[in-house]
Amino acid sequence: MTTARHKTRTARVSRGLLLSALVLALGCDRLTVDIVRKDAEPEIGTRMPSVLAGARMRNAPVDEPPPQGGWIVYAFSPLSPESERNQGRVEQLARSLPRDWALLAVATEAQGVPAFCERLRVTVPVLTQVPAADLAAYRITSAPRTYVLDRNWELMEVLDGPFDGEVAEKLAARFPAGPGSVKATNVAEGPPGGKPLPRSLCRDRRQGLYSRGSKADAFGVRLQCGAEGLWVPAS
C-alpha cells in the first residue's frame, strides 16, 4: 500500500516538474494563464445547477415565469470596490435585456449584502445562501464574474471582470442594448422618491411590498416572505 501511494505521489510531482520545465523553456506565460483559466471555470456546454433552488432572494421578480432565452448569473462580492463600481452597469444591463432573458446577482459572501443593497439601492434579484454544492459547481474564483447560460442552465460563456473593455464588447455583441451601447449610471435606480423601504417587509424587483408570510412565485419557484425582508423557499 505504501509503495503504491509513493508511486502515485512521485508521478504527480514528475508531471508538475515537467509542466514547469515546459513553461520555462518556452517562456510562455500565456500557456500558464490558459492552464489556470481552464481549471478555474466550468467547460462551455456544461449543464450547470440552478442557483434558485434553496437560495434566499432579495428583489424577487414576483409572478415572472422562467425566461425562455436564458440566464445571466452575475457573481459579485459585496465587500469588493470593483463590484460596487460595477453595480450601475449591472442594473443597466438588467433593464435592457430582451424580455426572454433574466439576470440573477449571486453574492459570493453573506457579509455586507444588506448594506450593499441599501447603499446602492439595488433592484436586480440578489441571491444569498445558495446551496454550497450548487455554488461550488460555478468555480467562482474572482468577482465580479458573469456566466451566460441558456434557459436549461447550459453554460454558453464566462466573462471575468467588470462590464467595461472586452467584457462590455462581448455583452454588447450578445445583447446589443447592453452596457456597451448606453452610458451606465453610477447608482442604481431605487424606489420612487428615493426613500428606503421598511426592512421588515419583503419586496419584489418592482419594489412592491409583501407582508411576512406572504407567498409568491418567481421564475417558477414558490417563495414566501421571511425574516429580514428575504424571500425564502416556501414550506
C-alpha positions, 0 to 999 in steps of 0.5 A: 500500500505504501509503495503504491501511494509513493508511486502515485505521489512521485508521478504527480510531482514528475508531471508538475516538474515537467509542466514547469520545465515546459513553461520555462523553456518556452517562456510562455506565460500565456500557456500558464494563464490558459492552464489556470483559466481552464481549471478555474471555470466550468467547460462551455456546454456544461449543464450547470445547477440552478442557483434558485433552488434553496437560495434566499432572494432579495428583489424577487421578480414576483409572478415572472415565469422562467425566461425562455432565452436564458440566464445571466448569473452575475457573481459579485462580492459585496465587500469588493470596490470593483463590484460596487463600481460595477453595480450601475452597469449591472442594473443597466444591463438588467433593464435592457435585456430582451424580455426572454432573458433574466439576470440573477446577482449571486453574492459570493459572501453573506457579509455586507449584502444588506448594506450593499443593497441599501447603499446602492439601492439595488433592484436586480434579484440578489441571491444569498445562501445558495446551496454550497454544492450548487455554488461550488459547481460555478468555480467562482474564483474572482468577482465580479464574474458573469456566466451566460447560460441558456434557459436549461442552465447550459453554460454558453460563456464566462466573462471575468471582470467588470462590464467595461473593455472586452467584457462590455464588447462581448455583452454588447455583441450578445445583447446589443442594448447592453452596457456597451451601447448606453452610458451606465449610471453610477447608482442604481435606480431605487424606489420612487422618491428615493426613500428606503423601504421598511426592512421588515417587509419583503419586496419584489424587483418592482419594489412592491411590498409583501407582508411576512408570510406572504407567498409568491412565485418567481421564475417558477419557484414558490417563495414566501416572505421571511425574516429580514425582508428575504424571500425564502423557499416556501414550506 
